[in-house]
Amino acid sequence: MSRKQDRILRTKLPERLCHWAIVLCFFLAATSGLSWFFPTFSWMSGLLGTPQMARLLHPFLGIAVFAGLCFMFVRFVKYNLPARTDALWFRNVADVILNRHGAPLRIGKYNAGQKVLFWLIMLSIVLLLVSGLIMWRAYFAEFFPIPVLRLAILAHSVAGIGLILLILGHIYLAIWVRGSITGMVTGYVSRAWVRQHHDRWAAELDAQDAEARK
């Protein structure tokens, strides 16, 4: 098998570009948000220039993250719907975390853990958007009573911290599973990687190749 035949396109260019744009915007939005939530991190607002500039740009960066995740939702939701075989992954989650590969887990293009992460991220960004719009002083805050603004600030803070933790978990798993980051940079993974980590998807690809050769 040639090197080219050994490679599988996992993530297309538009999806990769959107992913890395989200990474940049979320990093800037998250660091500016942390700078206000934790006084120890006040220096982080300097990443956007001045504290005043950070307050101006933070909501727009959040909207950019939301827009990017909407695009990713449309592109990836069909791969992140629950499947009966997901139960195998949950029953063997300890082996997955320890990177032990035993019995086939019938994993599709994304495993059960990635699916849970996908839906939690989408839920968090919707909560962040709604609460952020309510508390956006320059445009919408004046239309809401003080108790609603306080609830929005609380919800925004909890959802923001939660999303940061989810993203940190996502980064950790990407580093832990060797080849994942390369796949998101180049778009390609090896057939061996697919067979090792996504056996059901590998079987589907083999069936497609066999059908194409007929």
ZAVEX-654122 format. One record per residue (C-alpha): residue number from 1; x, y, z. Coordinates in pm, whole numbers, padded with zeros to 5 digits. Layout:
N
<site><pos>NUM</pos><X>X</X><Y>Y</Y><Z>Z</Z></site>
...
This chain:
214
<site><pos>1</pos><X>00000</X><Y>00000</Y><Z>00000</Z></site>
<site><pos>2</pos><X>00139</X><Y>00339</Y><Z>-00100</Z></site>
<site><pos>3</pos><X>00176</X><Y>00621</Y><Z>00149</Z></site>
<site><pos>4</pos><X>-00105</X><Y>00810</Y><Z>-00024</Z></site>
<site><pos>5</pos><X>-00339</X><Y>00509</Y><Z>-00008</Z></site>
<site><pos>6</pos><X>-00258</X><Y>00470</Y><Z>00361</Z></site>
<site><pos>7</pos><X>-00396</X><Y>00817</Y><Z>00442</Z></site>
<site><pos>8</pos><X>-00762</X><Y>00880</Y><Z>00525</Z></site>
<site><pos>9</pos><X>-00918</X><Y>01227</Y><Z>00504</Z></site>
<site><pos>10</pos><X>-01076</X><Y>01278</Y><Z>00846</Z></site>
<site><pos>11</pos><X>-01137</X><Y>01654</Y><Z>00852</Z></site>
<site><pos>12</pos><X>-01185</X><Y>01875</Y><Z>00546</Z></site>
<site><pos>13</pos><X>-01009</X><Y>02209</Y><Z>00501</Z></site>
<site><pos>14</pos><X>-01309</X><Y>02438</Y><Z>00578</Z></site>
<site><pos>15</pos><X>-01371</X><Y>02248</Y><Z>00902</Z></site>
<site><pos>16</pos><X>-01004</X><Y>02269</Y><Z>01001</Z></site>
<site><pos>17</pos><X>-00988</X><Y>02642</Y><Z>00929</Z></site>
<site><pos>18</pos><X>-01303</X><Y>02698</Y><Z>01132</Z></site>
<site><pos>19</pos><X>-01165</X><Y>02486</Y><Z>01417</Z></site>
<site><pos>20</pos><X>-00845</X><Y>02688</Y><Z>01445</Z></site>
<site><pos>21</pos><X>-01033</X><Y>03019</Y><Z>01412</Z></site>
<site><pos>22</pos><X>-01252</X><Y>02907</Y><Z>01703</Z></site>
<site><pos>23</pos><X>-00939</X><Y>02816</Y><Z>01900</Z></site>
<site><pos>24</pos><X>-00797</X><Y>03167</Y><Z>01857</Z></site>
<site><pos>25</pos><X>-01121</X><Y>03352</Y><Z>01931</Z></site>
<site><pos>26</pos><X>-01205</X><Y>03131</Y><Z>02229</Z></site>
<site><pos>27</pos><X>-00857</X><Y>03173</Y><Z>02375</Z></site>
<site><pos>28</pos><X>-00887</X><Y>03552</Y><Z>02363</Z></site>
<site><pos>29</pos><X>-01245</X><Y>03551</Y><Z>02493</Z></site>
<site><pos>30</pos><X>-01164</X><Y>03306</Y><Z>02772</Z></site>
<site><pos>31</pos><X>-00851</X><Y>03487</Y><Z>02891</Z></site>
<site><pos>32</pos><X>-01027</X><Y>03823</Y><Z>02895</Z></site>
<site><pos>33</pos><X>-01318</X><Y>03671</Y><Z>03085</Z></site>
<site><pos>34</pos><X>-01087</X><Y>03509</Y><Z>03340</Z></site>
<site><pos>35</pos><X>-00912</X><Y>03841</Y><Z>03390</Z></site>
<site><pos>36</pos><X>-01236</X><Y>03985</Y><Z>03532</Z></site>
<site><pos>37</pos><X>-01348</X><Y>03677</Y><Z>03721</Z></site>
<site><pos>38</pos><X>-01019</X><Y>03613</Y><Z>03902</Z></site>
<site><pos>39</pos><X>-00819</X><Y>03923</Y><Z>04008</Z></site>
<site><pos>40</pos><X>-00498</X><Y>03716</Y><Z>03996</Z></site>
<site><pos>41</pos><X>-00546</X><Y>03685</Y><Z>03619</Z></site>
<site><pos>42</pos><X>-00609</X><Y>04057</Y><Z>03559</Z></site>
<site><pos>43</pos><X>-00296</X><Y>04074</Y><Z>03344</Z></site>
<site><pos>44</pos><X>-00467</X><Y>03853</Y><Z>03084</Z></site>
<site><pos>45</pos><X>-00682</X><Y>04141</Y><Z>02963</Z></site>
<site><pos>46</pos><X>-00360</X><Y>04289</Y><Z>02825</Z></site>
<site><pos>47</pos><X>-00363</X><Y>04025</Y><Z>02550</Z></site>
<site><pos>48</pos><X>-00626</X><Y>04238</Y><Z>02378</Z></site>
<site><pos>49</pos><X>-00447</X><Y>04565</Y><Z>02440</Z></site>
<site><pos>50</pos><X>-00603</X><Y>04760</Y><Z>02725</Z></site>
<site><pos>51</pos><X>-00873</X><Y>04650</Y><Z>02974</Z></site>
<site><pos>52</pos><X>-01114</X><Y>04883</Y><Z>02795</Z></site>
<site><pos>53</pos><X>-01037</X><Y>04723</Y><Z>02460</Z></site>
<site><pos>54</pos><X>-01081</X><Y>04377</Y><Z>02614</Z></site>
<site><pos>55</pos><X>-01427</X><Y>04471</Y><Z>02741</Z></site>
<site><pos>56</pos><X>-01518</X><Y>04601</Y><Z>02396</Z></site>
<site><pos>57</pos><X>-01390</X><Y>04296</Y><Z>02204</Z></site>
<site><pos>58</pos><X>-01491</X><Y>04018</Y><Z>02445</Z></site>
<site><pos>59</pos><X>-01860</X><Y>04001</Y><Z>02337</Z></site>
<site><pos>60</pos><X>-01772</X><Y>04007</Y><Z>01969</Z></site>
<site><pos>61</pos><X>-01518</X><Y>03730</Y><Z>02016</Z></site>
<site><pos>62</pos><X>-01785</X><Y>03529</Y><Z>02194</Z></site>
<site><pos>63</pos><X>-02026</X><Y>03578</Y><Z>01903</Z></site>
<site><pos>64</pos><X>-01750</X><Y>03468</Y><Z>01663</Z></site>
<site><pos>65</pos><X>-01702</X><Y>03149</Y><Z>01867</Z></site>
<site><pos>66</pos><X>-02078</X><Y>03087</Y><Z>01861</Z></site>
<site><pos>67</pos><X>-02092</X><Y>03136</Y><Z>01483</Z></site>
<site><pos>68</pos><X>-01799</X><Y>02902</Y><Z>01431</Z></site>
<site><pos>69</pos><X>-01954</X><Y>02635</Y><Z>01651</Z></site>
<site><pos>70</pos><X>-02282</X><Y>02667</Y><Z>01460</Z></site>
<site><pos>71</pos><X>-02089</X><Y>02584</Y><Z>01142</Z></site>
<site><pos>72</pos><X>-01920</X><Y>02291</Y><Z>01317</Z></site>
<site><pos>73</pos><X>-02255</X><Y>02172</Y><Z>01451</Z></site>
<site><pos>74</pos><X>-02402</X><Y>02154</Y><Z>01102</Z></site>
<site><pos>75</pos><X>-02097</X><Y>01970</Y><Z>00970</Z></site>
<site><pos>76</pos><X>-02053</X><Y>01722</Y><Z>01254</Z></site>
<site><pos>77</pos><X>-02390</X><Y>01663</Y><Z>01420</Z></site>
<site><pos>78</pos><X>-02464</X><Y>01354</Y><Z>01210</Z></site>
<site><pos>79</pos><X>-02148</X><Y>01188</Y><Z>01343</Z></site>
<site><pos>80</pos><X>-02230</X><Y>01271</Y><Z>01705</Z></site>
<site><pos>81</pos><X>-02577</X><Y>01121</Y><Z>01734</Z></site>
<site><pos>82</pos><X>-02609</X><Y>00842</Y><Z>01993</Z></site>
<site><pos>83</pos><X>-02556</X><Y>00485</Y><Z>01875</Z></site>
<site><pos>84</pos><X>-02617</X><Y>00153</Y><Z>02049</Z></site>
<site><pos>85</pos><X>-02248</X><Y>00068</Y><Z>02027</Z></site>
<site><pos>86</pos><X>-02164</X><Y>00372</Y><Z>02242</Z></site>
<site><pos>87</pos><X>-02244</X><Y>00158</Y><Z>02546</Z></site>
<site><pos>88</pos><X>-01934</X><Y>-00052</Y><Z>02471</Z></site>
<site><pos>89</pos><X>-01716</X><Y>00257</Y><Z>02498</Z></site>
<site><pos>90</pos><X>-01865</X><Y>00354</Y><Z>02834</Z></site>
<site><pos>91</pos><X>-01822</X><Y>00000</Y><Z>02969</Z></site>
<site><pos>92</pos><X>-01455</X><Y>00008</Y><Z>02871</Z></site>
<site><pos>93</pos><X>-01383</X><Y>00374</Y><Z>02949</Z></site>
<site><pos>94</pos><X>-01101</X><Y>00282</Y><Z>03191</Z></site>
<site><pos>95</pos><X>-00913</X><Y>00099</Y><Z>02916</Z></site>
<site><pos>96</pos><X>-00974</X><Y>00390</Y><Z>02680</Z></site>
<site><pos>97</pos><X>-00833</X><Y>00642</Y><Z>02927</Z></site>
<site><pos>98</pos><X>-00528</X><Y>00421</Y><Z>02987</Z></site>
<site><pos>99</pos><X>-00485</X><Y>00380</Y><Z>02609</Z></site>
<site><pos>100</pos><X>-00524</X><Y>00003</Y><Z>02631</Z></site>
<site><pos>101</pos><X>-00666</X><Y>-00163</Y><Z>02322</Z></site>
<site><pos>102</pos><X>-00838</X><Y>-00494</Y><Z>02381</Z></site>
<site><pos>103</pos><X>-01173</X><Y>-00609</Y><Z>02244</Z></site>
<site><pos>104</pos><X>-01322</X><Y>-00410</Y><Z>01953</Z></site>
<site><pos>105</pos><X>-01542</X><Y>-00128</Y><Z>02081</Z></site>
<site><pos>106</pos><X>-01733</X><Y>-00069</Y><Z>01755</Z></site>
<site><pos>107</pos><X>-01644</X><Y>00300</Y><Z>01749</Z></site>
<site><pos>108</pos><X>-01763</X><Y>00512</Y><Z>01456</Z></site>
<site><pos>109</pos><X>-01597</X><Y>00830</Y><Z>01331</Z></site>
<site><pos>110</pos><X>-01630</X><Y>00974</Y><Z>01684</Z></site>
<site><pos>111</pos><X>-01640</X><Y>00781</Y><Z>02009</Z></site>
<site><pos>112</pos><X>-01897</X><Y>00816</Y><Z>02284</Z></site>
<site><pos>113</pos><X>-01675</X><Y>01046</Y><Z>02490</Z></site>
<site><pos>114</pos><X>-01627</X><Y>01279</Y><Z>02195</Z></site>
<site><pos>115</pos><X>-02004</X><Y>01282</Y><Z>02143</Z></site>
<site><pos>116</pos><X>-02069</X><Y>01380</Y><Z>02505</Z></site>
<site><pos>117</pos><X>-01806</X><Y>01654</Y><Z>02475</Z></site>
<site><pos>118</pos><X>-01965</X><Y>01776</Y><Z>02151</Z></site>
<site><pos>119</pos><X>-02310</X><Y>01818</Y><Z>02305</Z></site>
<site><pos>120</pos><X>-02181</X><Y>01973</Y><Z>02628</Z></site>
<site><pos>121</pos><X>-01981</X><Y>02229</Y><Z>02429</Z></site>
<site><pos>122</pos><X>-02285</X><Y>02316</Y><Z>02219</Z></site>
<site><pos>123</pos><X>-02504</X><Y>02350</Y><Z>02528</Z></site>
<site><pos>124</pos><X>-02243</X><Y>02569</Y><Z>02699</Z></site>
<site><pos>125</pos><X>-02203</X><Y>02806</Y><Z>02404</Z></site>
<site><pos>126</pos><X>-02581</X><Y>02855</Y><Z>02373</Z></site>
<site><pos>127</pos><X>-02602</X><Y>02937</Y><Z>02745</Z></site>
<site><pos>128</pos><X>-02305</X><Y>03174</Y><Z>02710</Z></site>
<site><pos>129</pos><X>-02464</X><Y>03349</Y><Z>02413</Z></site>
<site><pos>130</pos><X>-02804</X><Y>03399</Y><Z>02577</Z></site>
<site><pos>131</pos><X>-02664</X><Y>03514</Y><Z>02912</Z></site>
<site><pos>132</pos><X>-02400</X><Y>03728</Y><Z>02741</Z></site>
<site><pos>133</pos><X>-02657</X><Y>03912</Y><Z>02530</Z></site>
<site><pos>134</pos><X>-02872</X><Y>03980</Y><Z>02838</Z></site>
<site><pos>135</pos><X>-02579</X><Y>04129</Y><Z>03032</Z></site>
<site><pos>136</pos><X>-02427</X><Y>04317</Y><Z>02733</Z></site>
<site><pos>137</pos><X>-02435</X><Y>04667</Y><Z>02881</Z></site>
<site><pos>138</pos><X>-02380</X><Y>04856</Y><Z>02557</Z></site>
<site><pos>139</pos><X>-02687</X><Y>04712</Y><Z>02383</Z></site>
<site><pos>140</pos><X>-02927</X><Y>04496</Y><Z>02584</Z></site>
<site><pos>141</pos><X>-02871</X><Y>04513</Y><Z>02961</Z></site>
<site><pos>142</pos><X>-03099</X><Y>04815</Y><Z>03005</Z></site>
<site><pos>143</pos><X>-03399</X><Y>04611</Y><Z>02890</Z></site>
<site><pos>144</pos><X>-03374</X><Y>04362</Y><Z>03178</Z></site>
<site><pos>145</pos><X>-03439</X><Y>04403</Y><Z>03552</Z></site>
<site><pos>146</pos><X>-03153</X><Y>04370</Y><Z>03801</Z></site>
<site><pos>147</pos><X>-03249</X><Y>04016</Y><Z>03921</Z></site>
<site><pos>148</pos><X>-03240</X><Y>03888</Y><Z>03561</Z></site>
<site><pos>149</pos><X>-02901</X><Y>04051</Y><Z>03505</Z></site>
<site><pos>150</pos><X>-02765</X><Y>03887</Y><Z>03819</Z></site>
<site><pos>151</pos><X>-02887</X><Y>03545</Y><Z>03704</Z></site>
<site><pos>152</pos><X>-02736</X><Y>03608</Y><Z>03361</Z></site>
<site><pos>153</pos><X>-02399</X><Y>03698</Y><Z>03517</Z></site>
<site><pos>154</pos><X>-02408</X><Y>03382</Y><Z>03729</Z></site>
<site><pos>155</pos><X>-02507</X><Y>03163</Y><Z>03434</Z></site>
<site><pos>156</pos><X>-02243</X><Y>03323</Y><Z>03213</Z></site>
<site><pos>157</pos><X>-01972</X><Y>03267</Y><Z>03473</Z></site>
<site><pos>158</pos><X>-02065</X><Y>02902</Y><Z>03536</Z></site>
<site><pos>159</pos><X>-02101</X><Y>02823</Y><Z>03165</Z></site>
<site><pos>160</pos><X>-01773</X><Y>03001</Y><Z>03087</Z></site>
<site><pos>161</pos><X>-01574</X><Y>02811</Y><Z>03347</Z></site>
<site><pos>162</pos><X>-01745</X><Y>02489</Y><Z>03240</Z></site>
<site><pos>163</pos><X>-01660</X><Y>02546</Y><Z>02874</Z></site>
<site><pos>164</pos><X>-01297</X><Y>02622</Y><Z>02959</Z></site>
<site><pos>165</pos><X>-01275</X><Y>02292</Y><Z>03150</Z></site>
<site><pos>166</pos><X>-01436</X><Y>02105</Y><Z>02860</Z></site>
<site><pos>167</pos><X>-01187</X><Y>02257</Y><Z>02615</Z></site>
<site><pos>168</pos><X>-00896</X><Y>02168</Y><Z>02844</Z></site>
<site><pos>169</pos><X>-01026</X><Y>01810</Y><Z>02850</Z></site>
<site><pos>170</pos><X>-01052</X><Y>01816</Y><Z>02471</Z></site>
<site><pos>171</pos><X>-00691</X><Y>01937</Y><Z>02443</Z></site>
<site><pos>172</pos><X>-00569</X><Y>01673</Y><Z>02688</Z></site>
<site><pos>173</pos><X>-00737</X><Y>01390</Y><Z>02497</Z></site>
<site><pos>174</pos><X>-00605</X><Y>01524</Y><Z>02165</Z></site>
<site><pos>175</pos><X>-00252</X><Y>01512</Y><Z>02304</Z></site>
<site><pos>176</pos><X>-00309</X><Y>01175</Y><Z>02471</Z></site>
<site><pos>177</pos><X>-00429</X><Y>01002</Y><Z>02153</Z></site>
<site><pos>178</pos><X>-00125</X><Y>01022</Y><Z>01933</Z></site>
<site><pos>179</pos><X>-00203</X><Y>01138</Y><Z>01580</Z></site>
<site><pos>180</pos><X>-00515</X><Y>01339</Y><Z>01668</Z></site>
<site><pos>181</pos><X>-00349</X><Y>01682</Y><Z>01649</Z></site>
<site><pos>182</pos><X>-00172</X><Y>01591</Y><Z>01324</Z></site>
<site><pos>183</pos><X>-00510</X><Y>01490</Y><Z>01186</Z></site>
<site><pos>184</pos><X>-00658</X><Y>01830</Y><Z>01270</Z></site>
<site><pos>185</pos><X>-00358</X><Y>02013</Y><Z>01119</Z></site>
<site><pos>186</pos><X>-00326</X><Y>01815</Y><Z>00795</Z></site>
<site><pos>187</pos><X>-00675</X><Y>01667</Y><Z>00780</Z></site>
<site><pos>188</pos><X>-00538</X><Y>01317</Y><Z>00733</Z></site>
<site><pos>189</pos><X>-00487</X><Y>01014</Y><Z>00956</Z></site>
<site><pos>190</pos><X>-00342</X><Y>00675</Y><Z>00877</Z></site>
<site><pos>191</pos><X>-00552</X><Y>00364</Y><Z>00819</Z></site>
<site><pos>192</pos><X>-00373</X><Y>00202</Y><Z>01112</Z></site>
<site><pos>193</pos><X>-00483</X><Y>00492</Y><Z>01335</Z></site>
<site><pos>194</pos><X>-00842</X><Y>00454</Y><Z>01218</Z></site>
<site><pos>195</pos><X>-00841</X><Y>00078</Y><Z>01281</Z></site>
<site><pos>196</pos><X>-00693</X><Y>00124</Y><Z>01628</Z></site>
<site><pos>197</pos><X>-00919</X><Y>00403</Y><Z>01751</Z></site>
<site><pos>198</pos><X>-01232</X><Y>00388</Y><Z>01532</Z></site>
<site><pos>199</pos><X>-01282</X><Y>00026</Y><Z>01428</Z></site>
<site><pos>200</pos><X>-01643</X><Y>00058</Y><Z>01308</Z></site>
<site><pos>201</pos><X>-01550</X><Y>00356</Y><Z>01092</Z></site>
<site><pos>202</pos><X>-01257</X><Y>00155</Y><Z>00953</Z></site>
<site><pos>203</pos><X>-01495</X><Y>-00127</Y><Z>00859</Z></site>
<site><pos>204</pos><X>-01727</X><Y>00123</Y><Z>00689</Z></site>
<site><pos>205</pos><X>-01436</X><Y>00268</Y><Z>00489</Z></site>
<site><pos>206</pos><X>-01322</X><Y>-00081</Y><Z>00386</Z></site>
<site><pos>207</pos><X>-01675</X><Y>-00161</Y><Z>00269</Z></site>
<site><pos>208</pos><X>-01684</X><Y>00162</Y><Z>00066</Z></site>
<site><pos>209</pos><X>-01348</X><Y>00077</Y><Z>-00095</Z></site>
<site><pos>210</pos><X>-01467</X><Y>-00273</Y><Z>-00179</Z></site>
<site><pos>211</pos><X>-01784</X><Y>-00133</Y><Z>-00335</Z></site>
<site><pos>212</pos><X>-01584</X><Y>00118</Y><Z>-00540</Z></site>
<site><pos>213</pos><X>-01363</X><Y>-00160</Y><Z>-00680</Z></site>
<site><pos>214</pos><X>-01658</X><Y>-00359</Y><Z>-00814</Z></site>
